[in-house]
Amino acid sequence: MLTLEDAKRINAKHVKEPHLVVHAAAVSAAMGAMAKHFGEDEDHWAAVGYLHDVDYERFPQEHLAHTEELLAGEGVTAEELRAILSHGYGSHTDKEPITSMEKSLFTVDELTGIVMAAAIMRPMGIGGLEVSSLKKKFKDKRFAAKCDRELIKRGCDMLGMTLEDVMDITINGMRERSEELGLRNG
């Protein structure tokens, strides 16, 4: 089973751009929090989240088409690979998210971008970020405009969870790793 330490080591081989490393850490933090919510292994889900964009820096136009080859020989299981590939469902792959891990990764990948942007703008950073404030930013399509709100909503529906609940879990997960994410926390 993939550990967060393994995922960081593997990701470092392929991802050098600082903003992509921070994104990997943000998704990892959110995935660990989602695992906690579902009573699953937090480190394992965080590890899968950390590796979700392992091929993006080198192959942005062919995202997820090279993931399997980059992870070959790294001890990544078929379940872990499928979760990574399923986060691109509908845009880059035809792997529909089925498990709670897959649905969570599909959902929080985009949501972490909105959380990061909102936290950066707040005087107290992520420490003062509440769901109500994040919802206002979420409704403003110009804010973090590249983050696909419809995909996030579709992911919440897949999970059978409200947007507010997923936002709360994501904020709290990222708050716990605020130092690694370069965010103020209070």
N, C-alpha and C positions, 0 to 999 in steps of 0.2 A: 504494500500500500504506500502510495506517494505521501511523503511528509512535506511540510512547508520548507524545511531546510533543503530537501532535495529539489523542490520546485524553484527555489531561489537560485540554486546552483545551476540548474538546467536553463532557466530563463536568462541568466547572466551570460551564457554562451551565445545567445541569439539576439538579445535586446540590450542596446547601449543608450538609446535616447532617454534622457532623464524623465521626460513627461510620460513615456511609455512604461518606465519602471514604476513611477508613482501610480499610474493607472492600474498596473498589475497589483500593486500593494492595496489600492483602494478596493478593487474587486475582491481581492483575497480577504480583506477585513470584513466586507459585507457578507461574503460567503461563510466565513467563520460564524458570524452572527446568525445567519440563516440556519446553519447546522445546529446551533444551540437552540434555536426556536423549534426545530423539528426533532430535537433529542438525538442528533447524529454526531459523528466525530468532527469536532470543530477544526482541528489541525488538517484533517484529510480534505474537507471541503475548502478550507483556506488555500491549501496547496493546489487544488484543481483550479480555483479562481486565479491564483497567481500565474498559472501557465496558459490561461485562456487565449492570449494574443501572442503566443510565442513566435509565430511566423509573420506577424503584421509588419514589423520594421523592414524585413527583407522583401516581403511580397505583399505590399498593401493592395495591389490590384487583384491579387489572387489569394486573398485572405482565406485561411483554413484549407486551401488546396495543398499546402506543403507541411501542415502540422504533423501528420502521421510520419512522414520521413524524418522530420527534425526530432521527433520524440522516439524514433526507433532505437532500441538498445539502451534506453534510459530507464527501463523498468516501469513505464507507465502502462497501466492495465487497460484492457479493452473498455471497461466501464468508465475509467477516467478519460480516455480518449473520446469516447462517445459523448460524454458530458461537455468536453471542450468543443467538439464539432457542433453539437446541438445549439450552442449559443448563437450560431449564425443561421439558425433556421429561418427560411424564407428569403434570405438575402444572399447567403454564401453557401448554404448546404440544404439538403432535403431531410436532414436528421431532425425529426420532430422531438422536442423535449418531452420526456415521458416521466422520469423519476423526479422526486422533489429536488435533488441536486441539480439536474438538468434544467428544470423550470426556474429554479432560483438563479442560476448563472445567466440564463436567457434574460431574466428580469433586471437583475442588479447591475449588469454590465453598463447599460445606458444610464440607469439611475445614479450611479456613483459620479458620473460627470456633472449632473445637476447639483448633487450634494457638494462636490468639491468647489464648483463655481460659487454656490451660495455661501459656503463656509469662508472662502477667501475674501468675500466682500463684507463680512460681518466683523465689527470691531473685536468681538470676543471669539471669532473664528468658529470652529465647530462646537466649542463649548457652549455657546449661546444659541445654537441653531435648534429651533423647534419645528415640529411637523407643520404647524400652521404657517410659519414663515416660508418653509420649503414649498408648501402647496401654492402659495402666491407666486413664487418664482416658476413653479411647474406650469401654471396657467399662462404665464407670459411666454409666448412662443419665440420671442426675440432673445430671451435669456437662455444661455447655453443652447443656442438654436440648433446645433448639430445633434443634440440628444433627441432620440426618437421617442416622443411621449406615447404615441399609439402602441409602439412595441412594449413599452413599460406597462401600459394598461393591459395589453394582451397577456403579458407574463403574469400580472397579478390575477387575472381571470383564470389562467391555467393553474395557478397555485391555490385558487379558491380563497384568496386573501384580499383585503381592501388595500388600496393604494397607500392609505395612511399607515396601516400596520407595516407594510413593507418599507415605507419611508422611515418609520421609527426604528425598525431593526437595522436598517442600513446606516442611519445616522449614528446609532449607538455603537455599531461595529467599527465604523470609521473613527469615532471619537476615541475608542480604546487604543487605536493605533495612530493617533493624531501626530505624534512626533515623527514617526516613519513617513507620514504623508506630508510633512512640512506645514501642518495646520496649527494655528493657535487653538488652545483649548481652555479658554477662560480668561 
